[in-house]
Amino acid sequence: MSDTNFDLIVIGAGPGGYVAAIRAAQLGLKTACVESRETLGGTCLNVGCIPSKALLHASELYEEAHSGSLTKFGITFKDVKVDIPAMQAEKAKAVGELTGGIEFLFKKNKVTWIKGRAAFTSPNSIDVGGTAYTAKKIMIATGSSVTPLPGVEVDQKVVVDSTGALSLPKVPKHLIVIGGGVIGLELGSVWKRLGAEVTVVEYLDQLLPGMDGEVRKEAAKIFKKQGMALKLSTKVTGVAVKGGKATVTVEPAAGGAAETLEADCVLVAIGRRPNTEGLALDKAGVALNARGQIEVGHDFQTKVPGIYAVGDVTPGPMLAHKAEDEGIAAAEFCAGLTGIVNHDVIPGVVYTMPEFASVGLTEEQAKEKGEIKVGKFPMMANSRAKTNRDTDGFVKVIADAKTDRVLGVHIVASLAGTMIAEAALAMEFGATSEDIAYTCHAHPTHAEALKEAAMAVTGKPIHM
């Protein structure tokens, strides 16, 4: 087999692509991965999940030290300052360590990194920088990019997208976030904690579209309490930049009188769209659906035999861990095995403080399917949360009224992102609320709130 011919070529080295390439190589396939960035890991590791978490963590530490909230624990700080260049340098260091780690894993597993952009020339061949490569199977894992707001130019100085918001050289005085979803709230909360005035403009009547209704209402209460200004049911009709400042024109979503908001930074965070441009999919015979996505079957194969797709370019939530699981499963199918992803049990997390996490059906979705039982437990009544003085939020368990099988779990808590893993595992095993309620949880931990919420499904929590 030549240096340009492979068993599998994966296009894209994000969470779906690099994981698929490694898994395929582990299974004995001669594998290559095409990536145009200078580093592996895709959006997630380079300008998404990882750098945003680095800034979220750093800003939380600063706020704790700066706000005086630790005084009640007998810890007092004086003259606390924030050094943005140092914070950005530590973020870059973490990114470098992780992207370098993937390069090491490629070498360890003998995955060939083809540097450049791929374009199909036929169903089993691609061109990368003028060199032709062929493979028995090709997997598309090109991820997604920021959805632009029509008429608004992103200059990455005054008007930024999520990438620009991760690299601001100083704290803006007033940051306007267009979009009240996960990315807008996470990055907005970073700069709010570091001292910016933050205004969130959301077209819908609540934040966090797609999440459980009760969670969305709780989010509005929490972010208002933290000092964010929320303009819900509001649409942006224009953004003008002059002299390093921005004027944002907004009006009610239902129509009405317009008003203008002044800011020195505007973050456009209205969503993401699949990356398919430049792939020459037509030469492979792969078509897109109405949303610009690549439809796949249970084996992640497109309608064209031998061409697979995973992650953000396919339907479903645009989440790194979904892409990873799909990458592993698709690689296993490519190797003649059976890969499995349960798309009904994919958790989602908003890494603000507190965190918002969910898995399974929302209460609204569950009610549409049949009769349900709901158990709730407030973090205020959890002994560890009370001791730590981080009592915002609750745990909510939704179960089928007849079978008691858990249909969905929603958590608002400082450790929600970690806590949701137990709920996902329980649902993967088909657990009932009684199963969770009768599972011994360590005391004192935040996780006890999930046990109590499960007990509350039958109306019998202990600590409330």
C-alpha positions in Angstrom: 0.0 0.0 0.0 1.5 3.4 -1.0 2.0 6.5 1.1 -1.1 8.0 -0.5 -3.4 5.0 -0.2 -5.2 4.1 3.0 -7.9 1.9 4.5 -9.5 5.0 6.1 -9.0 8.8 5.6 -10.6 11.0 8.2 -11.2 14.6 7.2 -10.9 16.8 10.2 -9.0 16.4 13.5 -11.5 17.7 16.0 -13.0 15.6 18.8 -14.8 13.4 16.3 -12.0 13.1 13.7 -8.9 12.6 15.8 -10.7 10.0 18.1 -12.0 8.2 15.0 -8.5 8.1 13.5 -6.9 6.7 16.7 -9.7 4.1 17.2 -9.4 3.0 13.5 -5.6 2.6 13.8 -6.0 0.7 17.1 -8.3 -1.7 15.1 -5.6 -2.3 12.5 -6.7 0.1 9.7 -4.0 2.1 7.9 -5.4 5.5 8.8 -4.7 9.1 7.8 -6.3 12.3 9.2 -6.5 15.5 7.2 -6.2 18.7 9.2 -5.5 22.3 8.0 -4.8 23.9 11.4 -1.2 24.0 12.6 -2.4 22.0 15.6 -4.7 19.1 16.1 -7.9 19.1 18.2 -10.2 21.2 16.1 -12.3 24.0 17.4 -12.8 22.4 20.8 -9.2 22.2 21.9 -7.9 25.3 20.0 -10.6 27.9 20.3 -13.6 26.3 22.1 -14.1 24.0 25.0 -10.6 24.0 26.4 -9.6 27.7 26.2 -13.0 28.8 27.4 -12.8 26.5 30.5 -9.3 27.9 31.2 -10.7 31.5 31.3 -13.9 30.4 33.2 -11.7 28.8 35.9 -9.3 31.8 36.1 -12.1 34.3 36.3 -13.9 32.3 39.0 -10.7 32.3 41.1 -10.3 36.1 40.5 -13.9 36.8 41.5 -13.5 34.7 44.7 -10.4 36.6 45.7 -11.6 40.0 44.6 -15.3 40.0 45.7 -14.7 39.5 49.4 -16.9 36.4 49.3 -14.2 34.4 51.1 -14.1 36.7 54.1 -16.8 34.7 55.8 -14.4 31.7 55.7 -11.7 33.8 57.4 -9.8 34.5 54.2 -9.1 38.1 53.3 -7.2 39.4 50.2 -6.0 43.0 49.7 -5.2 44.8 46.4 -6.3 41.9 44.2 -5.5 42.6 40.5 -6.1 40.7 37.3 -3.3 40.3 34.7 -5.1 39.5 31.4 -1.9 38.7 29.5 -0.8 36.2 32.1 -4.3 34.7 32.2 -4.2 34.4 28.4 -0.7 32.8 28.5 -1.8 30.1 31.0 -4.8 29.4 28.7 -2.5 29.1 25.7 -0.2 26.8 27.7 -3.1 24.4 28.5 -4.2 24.4 24.9 -0.6 23.6 23.7 -0.3 20.7 26.2 -3.5 19.1 25.0 -3.0 19.6 21.2 0.5 18.4 21.6 -0.8 15.4 23.4 -3.0 14.4 20.4 0.0 14.7 18.1 1.8 12.3 20.4 -1.1 9.9 20.2 -1.1 10.1 16.4 2.5 9.1 16.3 2.0 6.4 19.0 -0.9 4.8 17.0 0.8 5.4 13.6 -1.9 7.8 12.3 -0.6 9.8 9.3 -1.4 13.5 9.6 -2.0 15.0 6.2 -1.7 18.8 6.6 -4.0 20.9 4.4 -7.6 21.1 3.2 -9.3 18.1 1.6 -11.6 18.2 -1.4 -13.3 15.1 -2.8 -12.3 14.1 -6.4 -14.4 10.9 -6.3 -16.2 8.8 -3.7 -12.9 7.2 -2.6 -10.3 9.9 -3.4 -9.4 13.4 -2.2 -7.0 16.1 -3.1 -5.0 17.9 -0.5 -2.7 20.7 -1.7 -2.4 19.1 -5.1 -1.6 15.6 -3.9 -4.1 12.9 -4.6 -5.0 10.4 -1.8 -7.2 7.4 -2.0 -8.9 5.2 0.6 -11.3 2.3 0.9 -13.4 4.5 3.2 -13.5 8.2 4.0 -15.0 9.8 7.1 -16.1 13.5 7.2 -15.5 15.1 10.6 -15.1 18.7 9.7 -17.1 20.2 12.6 -18.8 23.5 12.6 -18.1 27.2 12.6 -19.7 30.3 14.0 -23.1 31.3 12.4 -22.8 34.9 11.1 -25.4 37.5 11.9 -26.5 39.0 8.6 -25.4 42.6 8.1 -23.0 42.4 11.1 -19.2 42.3 10.3 -17.0 40.5 12.8 -13.7 42.4 12.9 -12.3 40.5 16.0 -11.6 43.8 17.6 -14.9 45.6 18.5 -17.2 43.0 17.1 -16.0 39.5 17.9 -17.1 35.9 17.6 -16.4 33.2 20.2 -12.8 33.0 19.0 -12.2 36.7 19.4 -13.9 36.7 22.8 -11.4 34.2 24.1 -8.5 36.5 23.2 -9.5 40.0 24.2 -6.4 41.9 25.4 -8.2 43.8 28.1 -11.5 43.7 30.0 -14.1 45.7 28.1 -16.1 48.3 30.0 -19.4 47.2 28.4 -19.8 43.9 26.5 -23.0 43.2 24.6 -23.6 39.5 24.0 -25.9 38.7 21.1 -27.4 35.3 21.9 -28.4 33.8 25.2 -27.2 30.3 24.5 -24.3 28.3 26.0 -21.4 30.1 24.3 -22.7 33.6 24.9 -23.4 32.9 28.6 -20.1 31.2 29.3 -18.0 33.9 27.7 -20.2 36.7 29.0 -19.8 35.3 32.5 -16.0 35.3 32.1 -15.8 39.0 31.3 -18.5 39.9 33.8 -16.4 38.3 36.6 -13.3 40.2 35.4 -15.1 43.5 35.7 -17.1 44.2 32.5 -20.7 45.3 32.4 -22.5 42.7 30.4 -25.8 42.9 28.5 -27.2 39.7 26.9 -29.6 40.2 24.0 -31.7 37.0 23.3 -34.4 36.8 20.6 -36.5 34.2 22.5 -38.3 34.8 25.8 -35.8 32.8 27.9 -32.1 32.0 27.9 -30.6 28.6 26.9 -32.9 27.5 24.1 -33.6 23.8 24.1 -33.1 23.3 27.8 -35.8 22.4 30.3 -38.2 25.3 30.8 -37.7 25.4 34.6 -33.9 25.4 34.1 -34.2 28.3 31.7 -36.2 30.4 34.1 -33.7 29.6 36.9 -30.9 30.7 34.6 -32.5 34.1 34.1 -32.8 34.6 37.9 -29.3 33.5 38.5 -27.6 35.7 35.9 -29.7 38.7 36.9 -28.6 38.2 40.5 -25.0 38.1 39.3 -25.5 41.5 37.6 -26.0 40.7 34.0 -28.5 42.8 32.1 -30.9 40.6 30.1 -32.9 41.8 27.2 -35.1 38.8 26.3 -37.6 38.7 23.4 -35.4 41.2 21.7 -33.8 41.2 18.3 -30.7 43.0 17.0 -31.4 45.0 13.8 -28.0 46.5 13.4 -24.5 47.0 14.7 -22.4 50.1 13.8 -18.8 50.5 14.7 -17.1 53.9 14.9 -14.0 55.1 16.8 -13.5 51.8 18.5 -17.0 51.7 19.9 -20.2 49.9 18.8 -23.8 51.0 18.6 -26.2 48.1 18.7 -29.8 48.7 17.6 -32.4 46.5 19.1 -36.2 46.2 19.1 -38.8 43.8 20.6 -38.8 40.5 18.8 -42.6 40.9 18.2 -42.0 44.4 16.7 -42.0 47.8 18.3 -39.9 50.8 19.1 -36.2 50.5 18.5 -33.5 51.5 21.0 -29.7 51.8 20.8 -27.1 50.3 23.1 -23.5 51.5 23.3 -20.6 49.1 24.0 -16.9 48.8 23.4 -17.2 45.1 22.6 -19.9 43.0 21.0 -19.9 39.2 21.0 -21.9 37.5 18.3 -22.9 34.1 19.6 -26.1 33.1 17.8 -25.1 29.5 17.0 -22.9 27.3 14.8 -23.3 25.8 11.3 -21.7 22.7 9.7 -18.4 23.0 7.9 -18.9 21.6 4.4 -17.7 24.4 2.2 -14.8 23.5 0.0 -15.2 19.7 0.4 -16.6 19.3 -3.1 -19.1 16.9 -1.8 -20.9 16.8 -5.1 -17.9 15.0 -6.6 -18.4 12.3 -4.0 -22.2 12.2 -4.6 -22.9 13.4 -1.0 -25.9 15.7 -0.6 -26.8 18.0 2.3 -30.2 18.3 4.0 -32.1 21.5 4.3 -30.1 22.5 7.4 -26.8 22.0 5.6 -26.1 18.8 7.4 -24.9 15.4 6.2 -27.5 12.7 6.9 -26.2 9.3 8.0 -27.5 5.9 8.9 -27.2 4.0 12.2 -23.6 3.0 11.1 -22.7 6.7 10.4 -22.5 5.9 6.7 -23.9 8.4 4.2 -26.0 7.3 1.2 -22.8 6.9 -0.6 -21.2 3.5 0.4 -17.8 3.9 2.0 -18.3 7.6 3.0 -19.1 8.2 6.7 -19.8 11.4 8.7 -19.7 12.2 12.4 -20.0 15.2 14.7 -21.2 18.6 14.0 -21.7 18.1 10.3 -24.4 15.5 11.1 -27.8 16.1 12.7 -28.1 16.4 16.5 -26.5 18.5 19.3 -23.2 20.1 18.4 -21.2 18.7 21.3 -17.6 17.5 21.5 -18.5 14.4 23.4 -21.2 13.4 21.0 -18.6 13.7 18.2 -16.1 11.6 20.1 -18.6 8.8 20.7 -19.7 8.9 17.1 -16.1 8.8 16.0 -15.3 5.7 18.0 -18.5 4.0 16.8 -18.0 4.9 13.1 -14.4 3.7 13.2 -15.6 0.4 14.6 -18.1 0.1 11.8 -15.3 0.9 9.3 -13.3 -2.0 10.8 -16.2 -4.4 10.4 -17.4 -4.3 14.0 -20.6 -2.8 15.5 -20.3 0.7 17.0 -22.9 2.0 19.4 -24.0 5.5 20.4 -27.2 6.0 22.4 -28.3 9.4 21.1 -31.1 9.5 23.7 -28.5 9.7 26.5 -26.1 12.5 25.6 -25.5 15.0 28.4 -25.2 18.7 27.8 -23.5 21.2 30.2 -23.2 25.0 30.4 -20.0 25.8 32.3 -21.1 29.0 34.0 -21.2 29.3 37.8 -23.4 27.6 38.8 -23.3 25.0 36.0 -26.4 23.9 34.1 -26.5 20.2 33.0 -29.1 18.0 31.5 -29.5 14.5 30.0 -32.6 13.0 28.3 -35.9 14.6 27.9 -37.0 18.0 29.2 -40.2 18.0 31.3 -42.0 19.5 28.3 -40.8 16.8 26.0 -41.6 14.0 28.5 -45.2 15.3 29.0 -45.8 15.1 25.2 -44.9 11.4 25.3 -47.1 10.4 28.3 -47.8 10.6 32.0 -44.7 11.4 34.1 -43.6 11.9 37.7 -41.2 14.7 38.7 -39.0 14.9 41.7 -37.1 18.1 42.7 -34.5 18.8 45.4 -33.0 22.2 46.0 -29.3 22.6 46.5 -30.2 24.9 49.5 -31.1 21.7 51.3 -27.9 19.8 50.4 -25.5 19.7 53.3 -22.3 20.0 51.3 -23.6 22.9 49.2 -24.9 24.7 52.3 -21.5 24.2 54.0 -19.7 25.5 50.9 -22.1 28.4 50.5 -22.9 27.5 46.9 -26.6 26.8 47.2 -27.9 28.1 43.9 -29.9 25.6 41.9 -31.7 22.3 42.1 -31.8 18.7 40.8 -34.8 17.5 38.9 -35.6 13.9 38.0 -38.3 13.0 35.4 -39.6 9.5 35.4 -42.3 7.6 33.5 -45.4 7.4 35.8 -46.0 3.7 35.0 -42.6 2.2 34.8 -40.6 4.7 37.0 -37.9 4.6 34.3 -35.8 7.8 34.4 -36.5 9.9 31.3 -34.5 13.0 32.0 -32.4 14.7 34.7 -31.7 18.4 35.0 -29.2 19.9 37.4 -28.3 23.5 38.3 -25.4 23.4 40.7 -21.7 24.3 41.0 -20.8 20.7 40.1 -23.6 20.0 37.7 -21.3 19.0 34.9 -19.8 16.3 37.0 -23.0 15.2 38.7 -24.8 14.7 35.4 -22.5 11.7 34.6 -24.2 9.6 37.2 -27.6 10.4 35.7 -26.4 9.5 32.2 -25.0 6.2 33.5 -28.2 5.4 35.3 -30.3 6.1 32.2 -27.9 4.1 30.0 -28.6 1.1 32.2 -32.4 1.8 32.1 -32.6 2.8 35.8 -35.7 3.7 37.6 -35.9 6.6 40.0 -36.1 4.0 42.8 -32.8 2.6 41.6 -31.1 5.9 42.1 -33.0 6.6 45.4 -31.8 3.2 46.9 -28.2 3.7 45.8 -26.0 4.8 48.7 -24.3 8.2 48.0 -21.3 9.4 50.0 -22.0 12.1 52.6 -21.6 15.0 52.5 -21.5 15.5 48.7 -23.4 17.5 46.2 -24.3 14.2 44.5 -26.7 13.4 47.4 -29.1 16.0 45.8 -29.6 13.6 42.9 -30.5 10.8 45.3 -32.9 13.1 47.1 -34.5 14.3 43.9 -35.0 10.6 42.9 -36.7 10.0 46.3 -38.8 13.1 45.6 -40.3 11.4 42.5 -42.4 9.3 44.9 -42.8 12.2 47.3 -40.5 11.0 49.9 -37.3 13.0 50.1 -35.7 13.1 53.6 -34.1 16.5 53.8 -37.0 18.7 52.8 
